[in-house]
Amino acid sequence: MMLIPTHHFRDIERKPEYLQPEKCVPPPYPGPVGTMWFIRDSCGIACAIVTWFLVLYAEFVVLFVMLIPSRDYVYSIINGIVFNLLAFLALASHCRAMLTDPGAVPKGNATKEFIESLQLKPGQVVYKCPKCCSIKPDRAHHCSVCKRCIRKMDHHCPWVNNCVGENNQKYFVLFTMYIALISLHALIMVGFHFLHCFEEDWTKCSSFSPPTTVILLILLCFEALLFLIFTSVMFGTQVHSICTDETSIERLKRKDQPREHTASWRSVKETFGGDFSLNWFNPFSRPWQPETPSDKDLVRQVSSLSDSTETTEEQSEEIKDEDSIEVIDE
């Protein structure tokens, strides 16, 4: 029989009441990849609203303070089209990142009957999350805000009111990229507008009074600079995580257990959807995902990865929040 530290795990065979059917109700058949969902978190909703407000504020200043009053119509039209297109793609990416299932593990499938139906081999182990009563696949982590286990969870982002995981990482990367681009574009236009106003009469370079114009431009400049730095760092971090096939959580925990990493280019293609094309930059194009496995297939994959003869105490801290279900050779 496999040895399991009692302070980390509880044996289902020794405590048959541990997984009670009334406490773990099997979920309905999972929806397709990318199914819309929404997290009812007040902080996340507030951050999402603030995000939209800041983008719309930038739209207002760019259009009504800088471009529309300008006498250079070619300059106004070109910059107006570019800025509005980038802003639209940024908000579309934000919606997709916020309303897409990031890869939630089916909830409530860790019943004793279900585990027995898997016909696991002696010595194999599956892990159960006691918080959402689900069997955890490899590389899945529990989010205390979403209250679900998320496959390949990178982190929970309040600005998109959602976890960044297997199914919506592309949209989050696009969101950070487009926000960084419109921030850079806004900073450049603010700089040109200040130069134009210094060379000419301030009363002619804007439809607002000079003090109001200066305040609006300074606020936009501060906002654009702040978000350019923030989103550029986030974009670089996400690209690094994708290329190394290592999420932020995995990098912070520094697991001692070796894991086979996906090749960089393959990981990028899986995240953004196939070979390089314009769809990589399209928030309305879903990333390529393999056919969603059934609960049983998913658990079998976990079991094969967890196959061992003993469990030591040198496992990651996350295991403290998991329970190992032992299969005894009768």
Rosetta blueprint (number, residue, H / E / L):
1 M L
2 M L
3 L E
4 I L
5 P L
6 T L
7 H L
8 H L
9 F L
10 R L
11 D L
12 I L
13 E L
14 R L
15 K L
16 P L
17 E L
18 Y L
19 L L
20 Q L
21 P L
22 E L
23 K L
24 C L
25 V L
26 P L
27 P L
28 P L
29 Y L
30 P L
31 G L
32 P L
33 V L
34 G L
35 T L
36 M E
37 W L
38 F L
39 I L
40 R L
41 D L
42 S H
43 C H
44 G H
45 I H
46 A H
47 C H
48 A H
49 I H
50 V H
51 T H
52 W H
53 F H
54 L H
55 V H
56 L H
57 Y H
58 A H
59 E H
60 F H
61 V H
62 V H
63 L H
64 F H
65 V H
66 M H
67 L H
68 I L
69 P L
70 S L
71 R L
72 D L
73 Y H
74 V H
75 Y H
76 S H
77 I H
78 I H
79 N H
80 G H
81 I H
82 V H
83 F H
84 N H
85 L H
86 L H
87 A H
88 F H
89 L H
90 A H
91 L H
92 A H
93 S H
94 H H
95 C H
96 R H
97 A H
98 M H
99 L H
100 T E
101 D L
102 P L
103 G L
104 A E
105 V L
106 P L
107 K L
108 G L
109 N L
110 A L
111 T L
112 K H
113 E H
114 F H
115 I H
116 E H
117 S H
118 L L
119 Q L
120 L L
121 K L
122 P L
123 G L
124 Q L
125 V E
126 V E
127 Y E
128 K E
129 C E
130 P L
131 K L
132 C L
133 C L
134 S E
135 I E
136 K E
137 P L
138 D L
139 R L
140 A E
141 H E
142 H E
143 C E
144 S L
145 V L
146 C L
147 K L
148 R E
149 C E
150 I E
151 R E
152 K L
153 M L
154 D L
155 H E
156 H E
157 C E
158 P L
159 W L
160 V L
161 N L
162 N E
163 C E
164 V E
165 G L
166 E L
167 N L
168 N L
169 Q H
170 K H
171 Y H
172 F H
173 V H
174 L H
175 F H
176 T H
177 M H
178 Y H
179 I H
180 A H
181 L H
182 I H
183 S H
184 L H
185 H H
186 A H
187 L H
188 I H
189 M H
190 V H
191 G H
192 F H
193 H H
194 F H
195 L H
196 H H
197 C H
198 F H
199 E H
200 E L
201 D L
202 W H
203 T H
204 K H
205 C L
206 S L
207 S L
208 F L
209 S L
210 P H
211 P H
212 T H
213 T H
214 V H
215 I H
216 L H
217 L H
218 I H
219 L H
220 L H
221 C H
222 F H
223 E H
224 A H
225 L H
226 L H
227 F H
228 L H
229 I H
230 F H
231 T H
232 S H
233 V H
234 M H
235 F H
236 G H
237 T H
238 Q H
239 V H
240 H H
241 S H
242 I H
243 C H
244 T H
245 D L
246 E L
247 T L
248 S H
249 I H
250 E H
251 R H
252 L H
253 K H
254 R L
255 K L
256 D L
257 Q L
258 P L
259 R L
260 E L
261 H L
262 T L
263 A L
264 S H
265 W H
266 R H
267 S H
268 V H
269 K H
270 E H
271 T H
272 F H
273 G L
274 G L
275 D L
276 F L
277 S L
278 L H
279 N H
280 W H
281 F H
282 N L
283 P L
284 F L
285 S L
286 R L
287 P L
288 W L
289 Q L
290 P L
291 E L
292 T L
293 P L
294 S L
295 D H
296 K H
297 D H
298 L H
299 V H
300 R H
301 Q H
302 V H
303 S H
304 S H
305 L H
306 S L
307 D L
308 S L
309 T L
310 E E
311 T L
312 T L
313 E L
314 E L
315 Q L
316 S L
317 E H
318 E H
319 I H
320 K H
321 D H
322 E L
323 D E
324 S E
325 I E
326 E E
327 V L
328 I L
329 D L
330 E L
